[in-house]
Amino acid sequence: MPRHELYNDDGDAERELCPRCGDSFLAQHDDRQHCGKCGYTEWE
């Protein structure tokens, strides 16, 4: 998915940004959100 599709018309991110990196989006998985850059993971 292109990065510009992750923002709404107001310029706000539609996906959660990584709290550790700050510049990467968290990938949505069935049981977690994961940052591919630093490896940060939030389990649901």
PARO-539564 format. One record per residue: residue in one letter; x, z, y of N, C-alpha, C in turn; residue number from 1. Coordinates in nm, 3 decimals. Example, Ala and Ser with C-alpha at 12.3 -4.5 7.8 and 13.67 -1.06 7.14 Angstrom:
BEGIN
<site aa="A" n_xx="1.319" n_zz="0.780" n_yy="-0.569" ca_xx="1.230" ca_zz="0.780" ca_yy="-0.450" c_xx="1.320" c_zz="0.780" c_yy="-0.330" i="1"/>
<site aa="S" n_xx="1.285" n_zz="0.708" n_yy="-0.225" ca_xx="1.367" ca_zz="0.714" ca_yy="-0.106" c_xx="1.290" c_zz="0.787" c_yy="0.003" i="2"/>
END
This chain:
BEGIN
<site aa="M" n_xx="0.085" n_zz="0.000" n_yy="-0.117" ca_xx="0.000" ca_zz="0.000" ca_yy="0.000" c_xx="0.090" c_zz="0.000" c_yy="0.124" i="1"/>
<site aa="P" n_xx="0.069" n_zz="-0.094" n_yy="0.214" ca_xx="0.150" ca_zz="-0.097" ca_yy="0.337" c_xx="0.130" c_zz="0.030" c_yy="0.421" i="2"/>
<site aa="R" n_xx="0.236" n_zz="0.072" n_yy="0.486" ca_xx="0.232" ca_zz="0.197" ca_yy="0.562" c_xx="0.127" c_zz="0.196" c_yy="0.672" i="3"/>
<site aa="H" n_xx="0.101" n_zz="0.079" n_yy="0.736" ca_xx="0.003" ca_zz="0.076" ca_yy="0.845" c_xx="-0.139" c_zz="0.102" c_yy="0.796" i="4"/>
<site aa="E" n_xx="-0.165" n_zz="0.086" n_yy="0.666" ca_xx="-0.297" ca_zz="0.115" ca_yy="0.611" c_xx="-0.318" c_zz="0.264" c_yy="0.589" i="5"/>
<site aa="L" n_xx="-0.215" n_zz="0.346" n_yy="0.606" ca_xx="-0.226" ca_zz="0.490" ca_yy="0.585" c_xx="-0.265" c_zz="0.564" c_yy="0.713" i="6"/>
<site aa="Y" n_xx="-0.290" n_zz="0.490" n_yy="0.821" ca_xx="-0.330" ca_zz="0.550" ca_yy="0.948" c_xx="-0.469" c_zz="0.501" c_yy="0.987" i="7"/>
<site aa="N" n_xx="-0.546" n_zz="0.586" n_yy="1.056" ca_xx="-0.677" ca_zz="0.542" ca_yy="1.105" c_xx="-0.661" c_zz="0.480" c_yy="1.244" i="8"/>
<site aa="D" n_xx="-0.770" n_zz="0.440" n_yy="1.306" ca_xx="-0.764" ca_zz="0.371" ca_yy="1.435" c_xx="-0.709" c_zz="0.458" c_yy="1.548" i="9"/>
<site aa="D" n_xx="-0.719" n_zz="0.590" n_yy="1.534" ca_xx="-0.668" ca_zz="0.682" ca_yy="1.636" c_xx="-0.518" c_zz="0.706" c_yy="1.625" i="10"/>
<site aa="G" n_xx="-0.456" n_zz="0.655" n_yy="1.518" ca_xx="-0.313" ca_zz="0.675" ca_yy="1.497" c_xx="-0.280" c_zz="0.799" c_yy="1.417" i="11"/>
<site aa="D" n_xx="-0.383" n_zz="0.868" n_yy="1.368" ca_xx="-0.361" ca_zz="0.987" ca_yy="1.285" c_xx="-0.342" c_zz="0.945" c_yy="1.140" i="12"/>
<site aa="A" n_xx="-0.258" n_zz="1.017" n_yy="1.069" ca_xx="-0.233" ca_zz="0.987" ca_yy="0.928" c_xx="-0.354" c_zz="1.022" c_yy="0.845" i="13"/>
<site aa="E" n_xx="-0.392" n_zz="0.932" n_yy="0.754" ca_xx="-0.504" ca_zz="0.958" ca_yy="0.664" c_xx="-0.459" c_zz="1.033" c_yy="0.540" i="14"/>
<site aa="R" n_xx="-0.333" n_zz="1.027" n_yy="0.508" ca_xx="-0.276" ca_zz="1.102" ca_yy="0.397" c_xx="-0.189" c_zz="1.213" c_yy="0.452" i="15"/>
<site aa="E" n_xx="-0.166" n_zz="1.312" n_yy="0.368" ca_xx="-0.087" ca_zz="1.427" ca_yy="0.410" c_xx="0.062" c_zz="1.392" c_yy="0.410" i="16"/>
<site aa="L" n_xx="0.130" n_zz="1.433" n_yy="0.517" ca_xx="0.275" ca_zz="1.414" ca_yy="0.525" c_xx="0.346" c_zz="1.526" c_yy="0.452" i="17"/>
<site aa="C" n_xx="0.463" n_zz="1.497" n_yy="0.401" ca_xx="0.543" ca_zz="1.597" ca_yy="0.330" c_xx="0.585" c_zz="1.708" c_yy="0.426" i="18"/>
<site aa="P" n_xx="0.557" n_zz="1.834" n_yy="0.391" ca_xx="0.598" ca_zz="1.944" ca_yy="0.479" c_xx="0.750" c_zz="1.966" c_yy="0.480" i="19"/>
<site aa="R" n_xx="0.820" n_zz="1.919" n_yy="0.378" ca_xx="0.965" ca_zz="1.935" ca_yy="0.372" c_xx="1.036" c_zz="1.824" c_yy="0.449" i="20"/>
<site aa="C" n_xx="0.998" n_zz="1.697" n_yy="0.424" ca_xx="1.062" ca_zz="1.582" ca_yy="0.491" c_xx="1.002" c_zz="1.559" c_yy="0.630" i="21"/>
<site aa="G" n_xx="0.870" n_zz="1.557" n_yy="0.637" ca_xx="0.803" ca_zz="1.533" ca_yy="0.763" c_xx="0.779" c_zz="1.388" c_yy="0.796" i="22"/>
<site aa="D" n_xx="0.846" n_zz="1.296" n_yy="0.726" ca_xx="0.829" ca_zz="1.154" ca_yy="0.758" c_xx="0.784" c_zz="1.071" c_yy="0.639" i="23"/>
<site aa="S" n_xx="0.752" n_zz="1.136" n_yy="0.527" ca_xx="0.706" ca_zz="1.066" ca_yy="0.407" c_xx="0.566" c_zz="1.113" c_yy="0.371" i="24"/>
<site aa="F" n_xx="0.485" n_zz="1.022" n_yy="0.319" ca_xx="0.352" ca_zz="1.058" ca_yy="0.274" c_xx="0.359" c_zz="1.112" c_yy="0.132" i="25"/>
<site aa="L" n_xx="0.267" n_zz="1.203" n_yy="0.099" ca_xx="0.257" ca_zz="1.254" ca_yy="-0.037" c_xx="0.174" c_zz="1.158" c_yy="-0.120" i="26"/>
<site aa="A" n_xx="0.224" n_zz="1.120" n_yy="-0.235" ca_xx="0.152" ca_zz="1.031" ca_yy="-0.326" c_xx="0.040" c_zz="1.111" c_yy="-0.393" i="27"/>
<site aa="Q" n_xx="-0.076" n_zz="1.049" n_yy="-0.407" ca_xx="-0.191" ca_zz="1.112" ca_yy="-0.469" c_xx="-0.189" c_zz="1.085" c_yy="-0.619" i="28"/>
<site aa="H" n_xx="-0.186" n_zz="1.191" n_yy="-0.700" ca_xx="-0.197" ca_zz="1.182" ca_yy="-0.845" c_xx="-0.318" c_zz="1.264" c_yy="-0.888" i="29"/>
<site aa="D" n_xx="-0.356" n_zz="1.256" n_yy="-1.014" ca_xx="-0.475" ca_zz="1.328" ca_yy="-1.062" c_xx="-0.463" c_zz="1.478" c_yy="-1.045" i="30"/>
<site aa="D" n_xx="-0.346" n_zz="1.535" n_yy="-1.073" ca_xx="-0.330" ca_zz="1.680" ca_yy="-1.073" c_xx="-0.229" c_zz="1.731" c_yy="-0.970" i="31"/>
<site aa="R" n_xx="-0.179" n_zz="1.643" n_yy="-0.884" ca_xx="-0.077" ca_zz="1.687" ca_yy="-0.788" c_xx="-0.062" c_zz="1.585" c_yy="-0.675" i="32"/>
<site aa="Q" n_xx="0.009" n_zz="1.628" n_yy="-0.571" ca_xx="0.056" ca_zz="1.540" ca_yy="-0.465" c_xx="0.207" c_zz="1.551" c_yy="-0.467" i="33"/>
<site aa="H" n_xx="0.276" n_zz="1.437" n_yy="-0.455" ca_xx="0.421" ca_zz="1.435" ca_yy="-0.476" c_xx="0.490" c_zz="1.350" c_yy="-0.370" i="34"/>
<site aa="C" n_xx="0.604" n_zz="1.400" n_yy="-0.321" ca_xx="0.687" ca_zz="1.325" ca_yy="-0.227" c_xx="0.798" c_zz="1.256" c_yy="-0.307" i="35"/>
<site aa="G" n_xx="0.803" n_zz="1.125" n_yy="-0.299" ca_xx="0.904" ca_zz="1.050" ca_yy="-0.372" c_xx="1.042" c_zz="1.058" c_yy="-0.309" i="36"/>
<site aa="K" n_xx="1.049" n_zz="1.101" n_yy="-0.183" ca_xx="1.177" ca_zz="1.108" ca_yy="-0.114" c_xx="1.255" c_zz="1.234" c_yy="-0.151" i="37"/>
<site aa="C" n_xx="1.189" n_zz="1.350" n_yy="-0.144" ca_xx="1.261" ca_zz="1.476" ca_yy="-0.169" c_xx="1.218" c_zz="1.548" c_yy="-0.296" i="38"/>
<site aa="G" n_xx="1.106" n_zz="1.503" n_yy="-0.358" ca_xx="1.061" ca_zz="1.565" ca_yy="-0.481" c_xx="0.964" c_zz="1.680" c_yy="-0.463" i="39"/>
<site aa="Y" n_xx="0.925" n_zz="1.709" n_yy="-0.340" ca_xx="0.828" ca_zz="1.816" ca_yy="-0.315" c_xx="0.698" c_zz="1.786" c_yy="-0.387" i="40"/>
<site aa="T" n_xx="0.638" n_zz="1.886" n_yy="-0.455" ca_xx="0.515" ca_zz="1.869" ca_yy="-0.532" c_xx="0.418" c_zz="1.980" c_yy="-0.500" i="41"/>
<site aa="E" n_xx="0.291" n_zz="1.944" n_yy="-0.479" ca_xx="0.182" ca_zz="2.040" ca_yy="-0.464" c_xx="0.089" c_zz="2.020" c_yy="-0.583" i="42"/>
<site aa="W" n_xx="0.075" n_zz="2.123" n_yy="-0.668" ca_xx="-0.014" ca_zz="2.115" ca_yy="-0.785" c_xx="-0.153" c_zz="2.158" c_yy="-0.743" i="43"/>
<site aa="E" n_xx="-0.253" n_zz="2.094" n_yy="-0.800" ca_xx="-0.391" ca_zz="2.130" ca_yy="-0.770" c_xx="-0.450" c_zz="2.213" c_yy="-0.880" i="44"/>
END
